[in-house]
Amino acid sequence: MKIQIFTSPRCKVCAQAKNFLAKRGICFEERDIRSDSENERILTEDLDSRTTPTLVAEGKIIVGFDRAQYARLAVCLPQQKHGRHGGI
C-alpha cells in the first residue's frame, strides 16, 4: 500500500503522525508542502485540504491525525517491517 503524508515544518501534529506510522513499521512518503510548491498545490487543489498532516492511502484521504483511522491502516498492511521515506 502506497502512503503519502503531506506535512509542514514545525507541525507538531505532523511529527506525531509520522512517529505513529514509523513505530508501526509503516512506510510512507513525506510530502513537505513548504519545500515544494507542487506538494502544496496537490494538497489544496487535488485533495481539497488545507490541513497538515493529510494522509493519502490507496485513494483514502485522512485529514489531520486521527489515531483510529491510522490504526486501521496498520491492520490492512502485512505484519512486517518496511523501510520508510521521510524523517521524523
Order of alpha helices (4+ residues) and beta strands (2+ residues): beta-alpha-beta-alpha-beta-beta-alpha
